[in-house]
Amino acid sequence: MMKKKQIDRKSGQVMLEYLVTLAVSVALFGMCALLLYAFRAFGSRVLSLIAAY
C-alpha cells in the first residue's frame, strides 16, 4: 500500500516538472517574439542612433 502512494507522488511530481518546464518554455518563446517584434518595429531608430556617432 505504501509503495502505491510513493508511485503516485512521484508521478505527480513528474507532471508538475513537465508543466513548469512547459510554462517556462512558453514564456521564453513569448519574450523572444516580443523582442523580435520590437527590433523589427524600432530597428531603424536604433540603427540611426548608432550610425550618428
Residue frames as a rotation matrix with the C-alpha (Angstrom) as fourth column:
MET 1
0.567 0.824 0.000 0.00
0.824 -0.567 0.000 0.00
0.000 0.000 -1.000 0.00
MET 2
0.458 -0.472 -0.753 2.81
0.160 -0.790 0.592 2.39
-0.874 -0.392 -0.286 0.86
LYS 3
-0.570 -0.740 0.356 4.55
0.462 0.069 0.884 1.69
-0.679 0.669 0.303 -2.44
LYS 4
-0.042 0.648 0.760 1.49
0.987 -0.090 0.131 2.76
0.154 0.756 -0.636 -4.45
LYS 5
0.845 0.352 -0.402 1.35
0.447 -0.877 0.173 6.14
-0.292 -0.326 -0.899 -2.67
GLN 6
0.017 -0.923 -0.385 5.04
0.103 -0.382 0.919 6.71
-0.995 -0.055 0.088 -3.38
ILE 7
-0.593 -0.185 0.784 4.49
0.754 0.216 0.621 5.96
-0.284 0.959 0.011 -7.07
ASP 8
0.419 0.837 0.352 1.52
0.894 -0.448 -0.001 8.36
0.156 0.315 -0.936 -7.19
ARG 9
0.711 -0.208 -0.672 3.52
0.199 -0.857 0.475 11.14
-0.675 -0.471 -0.568 -5.55
LYS 10
-0.392 -0.919 0.042 6.42
0.245 -0.061 0.968 10.61
-0.887 0.390 0.249 -7.92
SER 11
-0.336 0.362 0.869 4.05
0.942 0.128 0.311 10.67
0.002 0.923 -0.384 -10.89
GLY 12
0.756 0.646 -0.107 2.54
0.653 -0.757 0.041 13.93
-0.055 -0.101 -0.993 -9.66
GLN 13
0.338 -0.725 -0.600 6.00
0.080 -0.613 0.786 15.43
-0.938 -0.313 -0.149 -9.21
VAL 14
-0.610 -0.561 0.559 7.00
0.564 0.188 0.804 14.47
-0.557 0.806 0.202 -12.74
MET 15
0.122 0.747 0.653 3.80
0.971 -0.227 0.078 16.02
0.207 0.625 -0.753 -14.14
LEU 16
0.832 0.142 -0.537 4.45
0.353 -0.881 0.314 19.20
-0.429 -0.451 -0.783 -12.16
GLU 17
-0.139 -0.964 -0.229 8.02
0.168 -0.251 0.953 19.36
-0.976 0.094 0.196 -13.50
TYR 18
-0.522 0.011 0.853 6.75
0.842 0.170 0.513 18.96
-0.139 0.985 -0.098 -17.07
LEU 19
0.547 0.807 0.220 4.18
0.823 -0.567 0.036 21.72
0.154 0.161 -0.975 -16.56
VAL 20
0.606 -0.415 -0.679 6.79
0.146 -0.781 0.607 24.09
-0.782 -0.467 -0.413 -15.08
THR 21
-0.499 -0.828 0.256 9.13
0.372 0.063 0.926 23.34
-0.783 0.557 0.276 -17.99
LEU 22
-0.202 0.525 0.827 6.33
0.972 0.001 0.237 23.97
0.124 0.851 -0.510 -20.48
ALA 23
0.799 0.538 -0.268 5.37
0.582 -0.804 0.123 27.25
-0.149 -0.255 -0.955 -18.80
VAL 24
0.212 -0.811 -0.546 8.98
0.059 -0.547 0.835 28.48
-0.975 -0.209 -0.069 -18.78
SER 25
-0.614 -0.441 0.655 9.40
0.623 0.239 0.745 27.48
-0.485 0.865 0.128 -22.44
VAL 26
0.214 0.782 0.586 6.22
0.953 -0.299 0.051 29.32
0.215 0.547 -0.809 -23.47
ALA 27
0.818 0.050 -0.573 7.28
0.306 -0.881 0.360 32.41
-0.487 -0.470 -0.736 -21.50
LEU 28
-0.188 -0.970 -0.155 10.73
0.171 -0.187 0.967 32.35
-0.967 0.155 0.201 -23.09
PHE 29
-0.480 0.091 0.872 9.24
0.869 0.188 0.459 31.96
-0.122 0.978 -0.169 -26.57
GLY 30
0.603 0.788 0.128 6.87
0.793 -0.609 0.013 34.87
0.088 0.094 -0.992 -25.91
MET 31
0.580 -0.459 -0.673 9.68
0.113 -0.773 0.624 37.12
-0.807 -0.438 -0.397 -24.70
CYS 32
-0.537 -0.787 0.303 11.79
0.392 0.085 0.916 36.27
-0.747 0.611 0.263 -27.76
ALA 33
-0.138 0.578 0.804 8.85
0.981 -0.032 0.191 37.03
0.136 0.815 -0.563 -30.05
LEU 34
0.830 0.450 -0.329 8.28
0.518 -0.841 0.159 40.36
-0.205 -0.302 -0.931 -28.29
LEU 35
0.141 -0.878 -0.457 11.96
0.077 -0.450 0.890 41.25
-0.987 -0.161 0.005 -28.56
LEU 36
-0.613 -0.329 0.718 11.99
0.686 0.229 0.690 40.35
-0.392 0.916 0.085 -32.26
TYR 37
0.344 0.824 0.450 8.88
0.922 -0.387 0.002 42.49
0.176 0.414 -0.893 -32.83
ALA 38
0.767 -0.078 -0.637 10.45
0.258 -0.871 0.418 45.43
-0.587 -0.485 -0.648 -31.01
PHE 39
-0.278 -0.953 -0.122 13.64
0.160 -0.171 0.972 45.22
-0.947 0.251 0.201 -33.03
ARG 40
-0.485 0.159 0.860 11.72
0.872 0.161 0.462 44.98
-0.065 0.974 -0.217 -36.29
ALA 41
0.564 0.814 0.140 9.43
0.816 -0.575 0.060 47.87
0.130 0.080 -0.988 -35.41
PHE 42
0.968 -0.181 -0.175 12.04
-0.102 -0.918 0.383 50.23
-0.230 -0.353 -0.907 -33.97
GLY 43
0.422 -0.858 0.293 15.22
0.765 0.511 0.393 48.86
-0.487 0.058 0.872 -35.54
SER 44
0.277 -0.312 0.909 15.67
0.742 -0.531 -0.409 51.83
0.610 0.788 0.085 -37.86
ARG 45
0.864 0.056 0.500 15.71
-0.227 -0.843 0.487 54.22
0.449 -0.535 -0.716 -34.89
VAL 46
0.781 -0.605 0.156 18.38
0.075 0.339 0.938 52.20
-0.620 -0.720 0.310 -33.14
LEU 47
0.253 -0.709 0.658 20.50
0.946 0.325 -0.013 51.93
-0.205 0.626 0.753 -36.27
SER 48
0.468 -0.058 0.882 20.23
0.427 -0.859 -0.284 55.66
0.774 0.509 -0.377 -36.97
LEU 49
0.946 -0.147 0.290 21.29
-0.324 -0.512 0.796 56.46
0.032 -0.846 -0.532 -33.40
ILE 50
0.537 -0.790 0.296 24.29
0.397 0.546 0.737 54.15
-0.744 -0.278 0.607 -33.68
ALA 51
0.223 -0.442 0.869 25.22
0.968 -0.004 -0.251 55.46
0.115 0.897 0.427 -37.12
ALA 52
0.876 0.164 0.454 25.12
0.163 -0.986 0.042 59.06
0.454 0.037 -0.890 -35.88
TYR 53
0.786 -0.611 0.095 28.22
-0.322 -0.272 0.907 58.50
-0.528 -0.744 -0.410 -33.75
